[in-house]
């Protein structure tokens, strides 16, 4: 089964996805990492080359479709936020993808905020402005609410550690895979 983890930035898609894939022996794909490989450029440059968000989402969807055509049945994909969802719902149905939206309280997400430079390098010792990070987090939760509304399975992290959340999700994914085999 192919599992796609959705959620806003810093909710834990990549961290939790890697843990799940290790535990279940699934392949792991991170959409942002795959985007950089596919276009042989940084996220910043790819974004800047686009006229608007719709064009940038189109590039992400192109890469997402590429992942779906080459990944195995036992795969986890961490999907960075895509606002325009209509163009990838059909490939998801075709490949029988199990989407899960990861959620957490804005206060918890804001504490996990990271920052990268223009070359996509993690800024070590990032000291953010919690109030600004919280405001941005609330904005993105609101912005992507409709984009994620089609996803039936929601997982509330509720401040759990990545390991605890991944343990819960391993059970959820295993149960869903079993149901698909039976049904």
C-alpha positions as a Markdown table, in Angstrom:
| # | Residue | x | y | z |
|---|---|---|---|---|
| 1 | Unk | 0.0 | 0.0 | 0.0 |
| 2 | Unk | 1.2 | 3.5 | -0.8 |
| 3 | Unk | 0.7 | 5.9 | 2.1 |
| 4 | Unk | 0.8 | 9.7 | 1.6 |
| 5 | Unk | 1.3 | 11.9 | 4.6 |
| 6 | Unk | -0.2 | 15.4 | 4.3 |
| 7 | Unk | 0.0 | 18.4 | 6.6 |
| 8 | Unk | 1.4 | 21.8 | 6.9 |
| 9 | Unk | 5.1 | 22.6 | 7.2 |
| 10 | Unk | 6.7 | 21.3 | 10.4 |
| 11 | Unk | 3.8 | 19.1 | 11.4 |
| 12 | Unk | 6.1 | 16.1 | 11.2 |
| 13 | Unk | 5.5 | 14.4 | 7.8 |
| 14 | Unk | 9.1 | 13.7 | 7.0 |
| 15 | Unk | 10.3 | 12.8 | 10.6 |
| 16 | Unk | 7.3 | 10.6 | 11.3 |
| 17 | Unk | 7.2 | 9.2 | 7.7 |
| 18 | Unk | 10.8 | 8.0 | 8.0 |
| 19 | Unk | 10.1 | 6.3 | 11.3 |
| 20 | Unk | 7.1 | 4.5 | 9.9 |
| 21 | Unk | 9.0 | 3.4 | 6.8 |
| 22 | Unk | 11.8 | 2.0 | 8.8 |
| 23 | Unk | 9.4 | 0.2 | 11.2 |
| 24 | Unk | 7.3 | -1.3 | 8.4 |
| 25 | Unk | 10.2 | -1.7 | 5.9 |
| 26 | Unk | 8.5 | 0.6 | 3.4 |
| 27 | Unk | 10.3 | 2.8 | 0.9 |
| 28 | Unk | 10.3 | 6.5 | 1.9 |
| 29 | Unk | 10.0 | 9.5 | -0.4 |
| 30 | Unk | 10.0 | 13.1 | 0.6 |
| 31 | Unk | 8.3 | 15.3 | -2.0 |
| 32 | Unk | 10.6 | 18.3 | -1.4 |
| 33 | Unk | 13.7 | 16.2 | -1.7 |
| 34 | Unk | 12.4 | 14.6 | -4.8 |
| 35 | Unk | 11.5 | 18.0 | -6.2 |
| 36 | Unk | 15.1 | 19.2 | -5.8 |
| 37 | Unk | 16.4 | 16.1 | -7.5 |
| 38 | Unk | 13.9 | 16.2 | -10.4 |
| 39 | Unk | 14.6 | 19.8 | -11.2 |
| 40 | Unk | 18.2 | 19.8 | -10.1 |
| 41 | Unk | 17.8 | 23.0 | -8.2 |
| 42 | Unk | 16.9 | 24.4 | -4.7 |
| 43 | Unk | 13.4 | 24.8 | -3.5 |
| 44 | Unk | 14.0 | 28.6 | -3.4 |
| 45 | Unk | 15.0 | 28.7 | -7.0 |
| 46 | Unk | 12.2 | 26.4 | -8.1 |
| 47 | Unk | 9.7 | 28.6 | -6.3 |
| 48 | Unk | 11.2 | 31.8 | -7.7 |
| 49 | Unk | 11.0 | 30.4 | -11.2 |
| 50 | Unk | 7.3 | 30.0 | -11.0 |
| 51 | Unk | 4.9 | 32.8 | -11.8 |
| 52 | Unk | 2.5 | 31.9 | -9.0 |
| 53 | Unk | 1.6 | 29.2 | -6.4 |
| 54 | Unk | -0.5 | 27.3 | -9.0 |
| 55 | Unk | 2.5 | 26.9 | -11.2 |
| 56 | Unk | 4.7 | 25.8 | -8.2 |
| 57 | Unk | 2.0 | 23.3 | -7.2 |
| 58 | Unk | 2.0 | 22.0 | -10.7 |
| 59 | Unk | 5.7 | 21.2 | -10.5 |
| 60 | Unk | 5.1 | 19.5 | -7.2 |
| 61 | Unk | 2.3 | 17.4 | -8.7 |
| 62 | Unk | 4.5 | 16.5 | -11.7 |
| 63 | Unk | 7.1 | 15.1 | -9.3 |
| 64 | Unk | 4.4 | 13.4 | -7.2 |
| 65 | Unk | 3.1 | 11.6 | -10.3 |
| 66 | Unk | 6.7 | 10.6 | -11.1 |
| 67 | Unk | 7.1 | 9.1 | -7.6 |
| 68 | Unk | 3.8 | 7.2 | -7.9 |
| 69 | Unk | 4.8 | 5.6 | -11.2 |
| 70 | Unk | 8.1 | 4.3 | -9.8 |
| 71 | Unk | 7.5 | 3.6 | -6.1 |
| 72 | Unk | 6.6 | 0.2 | -4.9 |
| 73 | Unk | 3.4 | -0.9 | -3.2 |
| 74 | Unk | 5.0 | -0.5 | 0.2 |
| 75 | Unk | 5.9 | 3.2 | 0.2 |
| 76 | Unk | 5.4 | 6.2 | 2.4 |
| 77 | Unk | 5.4 | 9.7 | 0.7 |
| 78 | Unk | 5.7 | 12.9 | 2.8 |
| 79 | Unk | 3.8 | 15.4 | 0.7 |
| 80 | Unk | 4.7 | 19.0 | 1.3 |
| 81 | Unk | 1.6 | 21.2 | 1.1 |
| 82 | Unk | -0.2 | 21.5 | -2.3 |
| 83 | Unk | -3.1 | 23.9 | -2.4 |
| 84 | Unk | -4.5 | 22.8 | -5.8 |
| 85 | Unk | -5.5 | 19.2 | -5.1 |
| 86 | Unk | -7.7 | 18.4 | -8.0 |
| 87 | Unk | -4.9 | 17.3 | -10.4 |
| 88 | Unk | -3.5 | 14.6 | -8.2 |
| 89 | Unk | -6.6 | 13.0 | -6.8 |
| 90 | Unk | -7.1 | 10.8 | -9.9 |
| 91 | Unk | -3.5 | 9.4 | -9.8 |
| 92 | Unk | -4.0 | 8.7 | -6.1 |
| 93 | Unk | -7.1 | 6.7 | -6.9 |
| 94 | Unk | -5.3 | 4.9 | -9.8 |
| 95 | Unk | -2.4 | 3.9 | -7.5 |
| 96 | Unk | -4.7 | 3.1 | -4.5 |
| 97 | Unk | -3.0 | 5.7 | -2.3 |
| 98 | Unk | -4.0 | 5.8 | 1.4 |
| 99 | Unk | -3.8 | 9.5 | 2.4 |
| 100 | Unk | -3.5 | 10.6 | 6.0 |
| 101 | Unk | -3.5 | 14.2 | 7.2 |
| 102 | Unk | -1.2 | 14.8 | 10.2 |
| 103 | Unk | -2.4 | 17.6 | 12.5 |
| 104 | Unk | -1.2 | 19.2 | 15.7 |
| 105 | Unk | -2.0 | 22.2 | 17.7 |
| 106 | Unk | -0.5 | 25.4 | 16.3 |
| 107 | Unk | 1.4 | 26.0 | 19.5 |
| 108 | Unk | 3.2 | 22.6 | 19.1 |
| 109 | Unk | 4.0 | 23.2 | 15.4 |
| 110 | Unk | 5.4 | 26.7 | 16.0 |
| 111 | Unk | 7.8 | 25.2 | 18.5 |
| 112 | Unk | 9.1 | 22.8 | 15.8 |
| 113 | Unk | 9.7 | 25.6 | 13.2 |
| 114 | Unk | 12.9 | 25.4 | 11.3 |
| 115 | Unk | 14.5 | 27.8 | 8.9 |
| 116 | Unk | 16.6 | 27.2 | 5.8 |
| 117 | Unk | 18.7 | 29.5 | 3.7 |
| 118 | Unk | 18.4 | 30.1 | 0.0 |
| 119 | Unk | 20.4 | 26.9 | -0.7 |
| 120 | Unk | 18.0 | 24.8 | 1.4 |
| 121 | Unk | 20.6 | 24.3 | 4.1 |
| 122 | Unk | 19.1 | 24.0 | 7.6 |
| 123 | Unk | 20.0 | 27.1 | 9.7 |
| 124 | Unk | 21.6 | 25.6 | 12.8 |
| 125 | Unk | 20.7 | 27.3 | 16.1 |
| 126 | Unk | 17.6 | 28.9 | 14.4 |
| 127 | Unk | 16.1 | 31.2 | 17.0 |
| 128 | Unk | 12.7 | 32.1 | 15.7 |
| 129 | Unk | 10.1 | 34.5 | 16.9 |
| 130 | Unk | 7.6 | 32.3 | 18.5 |
| 131 | Unk | 4.7 | 34.8 | 18.1 |
| 132 | Unk | 5.5 | 35.2 | 14.4 |
| 133 | Unk | 5.9 | 31.4 | 13.9 |
| 134 | Unk | 2.6 | 30.8 | 15.8 |
| 135 | Unk | 0.8 | 33.4 | 13.6 |
| 136 | Unk | 2.3 | 31.8 | 10.4 |
| 137 | Unk | 1.3 | 28.3 | 11.6 |
| 138 | Unk | -2.3 | 29.4 | 12.3 |
| 139 | Unk | -2.4 | 31.0 | 8.8 |
| 140 | Unk | -1.2 | 27.8 | 7.1 |
| 141 | Unk | -3.6 | 25.6 | 9.0 |
| 142 | Unk | -6.4 | 27.9 | 7.9 |
| 143 | Unk | -5.1 | 28.2 | 4.3 |
| 144 | Unk | -4.8 | 24.4 | 3.8 |
| 145 | Unk | -7.9 | 23.4 | 5.6 |
| 146 | Unk | -9.9 | 23.1 | 2.4 |
| 147 | Unk | -7.1 | 21.6 | 0.5 |
| 148 | Unk | -6.9 | 18.7 | 3.0 |
| 149 | Unk | -10.7 | 18.4 | 3.5 |
| 150 | Unk | -11.0 | 15.5 | 1.0 |
| 151 | Unk | -8.7 | 13.3 | 3.2 |
| 152 | Unk | -10.8 | 11.1 | 5.3 |
| 153 | Unk | -8.1 | 9.8 | 7.7 |
| 154 | Unk | -6.9 | 12.5 | 10.1 |
| 155 | Unk | -4.3 | 11.8 | 12.8 |
| 156 | Unk | -4.1 | 14.2 | 15.7 |
| 157 | Unk | -0.5 | 14.3 | 17.0 |
| 158 | Unk | -1.5 | 16.4 | 20.1 |
| 159 | Unk | 2.1 | 17.1 | 21.1 |
| 160 | Unk | 3.2 | 13.5 | 21.0 |
| 161 | Unk | 6.8 | 12.7 | 20.2 |
| 162 | Unk | 7.5 | 11.7 | 16.6 |
| 163 | Unk | 8.2 | 8.1 | 17.8 |
| 164 | Unk | 4.9 | 7.9 | 19.7 |
| 165 | Unk | 3.0 | 9.3 | 16.7 |
| 166 | Unk | 4.8 | 6.9 | 14.3 |
| 167 | Unk | 3.9 | 4.0 | 16.5 |
| 168 | Unk | 0.2 | 4.9 | 16.4 |
| 169 | Unk | 0.4 | 5.4 | 12.6 |
| 170 | Unk | 2.2 | 2.1 | 12.1 |
| 171 | Unk | -0.8 | 0.4 | 13.6 |
| 172 | Unk | -3.2 | 2.5 | 11.6 |
| 173 | Unk | -1.4 | 1.8 | 8.3 |
| 174 | Unk | -1.1 | -1.9 | 9.1 |
| 175 | Unk | -4.9 | -2.1 | 9.8 |
| 176 | Unk | -5.7 | -0.2 | 6.6 |
| 177 | Unk | -3.4 | -2.5 | 4.6 |
| 178 | Unk | -5.2 | -5.6 | 6.1 |
| 179 | Unk | -8.6 | -4.1 | 5.3 |
| 180 | Unk | -7.5 | -3.5 | 1.7 |
| 181 | Unk | -6.3 | -7.1 | 1.4 |
| 182 | Unk | -9.6 | -8.4 | 2.7 |
| 183 | Unk | -11.9 | -6.1 | 0.8 |
